[in-house]
Structure formats: structure tokens, C-alpha cells
Amino acid sequence: MKRMLVNILMAVGITGPFVAHLAAQGANAVVEIPFAFVVSGQTMPAGKYTISRMNAAGSTFGLRDNHGRASLVQLGVHETGRPQNPSLTFACYGNDCALAKITPPDSLTAYALPQKSIEKNLPHHLGFAAQVSIKMTAR
């Protein structure tokens, strides 16, 4: 009986992360971003993006455009989200914008970057002037 329990626990331990990863991969959304923006120190062009959760906790996201360019972003600040209002929020100053927050579809949690991380992605040192939210659709 003890050996059977150990085998079951080992099977769950081996397959659990894989199943969680597949479930997380299923949570994709599509968004049309009308301006260039910075994410994780990388400038991404305007266009259509697919947003994917990359881990079970949901705080790491992948952004991929139609041309195959991709970026990973780790968002650490958890806020209360509105599941009926999935969106990407950008901090902007003039013509420069940086990804600040992701509110995934069907999620009660929004994931944001700390203000210091946002400011690192903008080429100025005075804070940001506006926030722009763009609605995304579940895929």
C-alpha cells in the first residue's frame, strides 16, 4: 500500500508541472497595439500580439507578434483584476510607452511591474505622464 502511494505521488509530481504548463499555455489572448512599446528592455513594434501565460502562477507572460518576435515579461505585483475587462496597460511619456500591467481574460488578478521597473524602460527620469489601456480578446 505504501509503495502504491509513493508511485502515485511520483506520477503526480512528474506530470503535475507539465499539465499545469499546458493549462497555462491555453490562456492566450490577442491584442492590437497601435504604437511601439518597451517590454523587458526590448522595443517591440506596433502590431497584433498574442499574449500567453508561461507559468502556472500566471506572473510570467510571453508576447509574440505576427513576425515571430517575442519577449518574456515577469510581472511581480499582484492587484485585483476585473475578469470582464482583460487589457494591457502601458505607462507613456510623450511618444515612449512601456508595458506596465496585464489583466488576463477570466482572471481575478492583474499583474503589474513595480514603478521603478517601468521607469527603467522609459528614456526619461521624471516618472510617466499617462497610462493607456488596450482591451484584449481571449483566443
Long-range contacts (C-beta under 8 A, 24 or more apart in sequence): 17-56, 20-56, 21-55, 21-56, 23-56, 24-52, 24-53, 24-54, 24-55, 24-56, 24-58, 25-52, 25-53, 25-54, 27-52, 27-53, 27-58, 27-104, 27-105, 27-106, 28-52, 28-138, 28-139, 29-86, 29-104, 29-105, 29-136, 29-137, 29-138, 29-139, 30-136, 30-137, 30-139, 31-88, 31-134, 31-135, 31-136, 31-137, 32-134, 33-88, 33-134, 34-134, 35-95, 35-97, 36-97, 37-90, 37-97, 37-98, 37-99, 38-96, 38-97, 38-98, 38-99, 38-121, 38-122, 39-63, 39-71, 39-73, 39-98, 39-99, 39-121, 40-71, 40-72, 40-73, 40-74, 40-121, 41-120, 41-121, 42-71, 44-69, 44-71, 45-69, 50-139, 51-88, 51-102, 51-104, 51-136, 53-104, 58-104, 58-107, 58-109, 58-111, 59-111, 61-102, 61-104, 61-111, 63-99, 73-99, 73-102, 73-113, 75-101, 75-102, 75-111, 75-112, 75-113, 76-111, 76-112, 76-113, 76-114, 77-111, 77-112, 77-113, 77-114, 78-109, 78-110, 78-111, 78-112, 79-109, 79-110, 79-111, 79-112, 80-108, 80-109, 80-110, 81-107, 81-108, 81-109, 81-110, 82-110, 83-107, 83-108, 85-135, 86-135, 86-136, 86-137, 86-138, 87-133, 87-134, 87-135, 87-136, 88-133, 88-134, 88-136, 89-131, 89-132, 89-133, 89-134, 90-131, 90-132, 90-133, 90-134, 91-118, 91-122, 91-128, 91-130, 91-131, 92-128, 92-129, 92-130, 92-131, 92-132, 93-122, 93-124, 93-126, 93-127, 93-128, 93-129, 93-130, 94-124, 94-129, 96-122, 96-123, 96-124, 97-132, 98-122, 98-128, 100-131, 105-136, 105-137, 105-138, 106-138
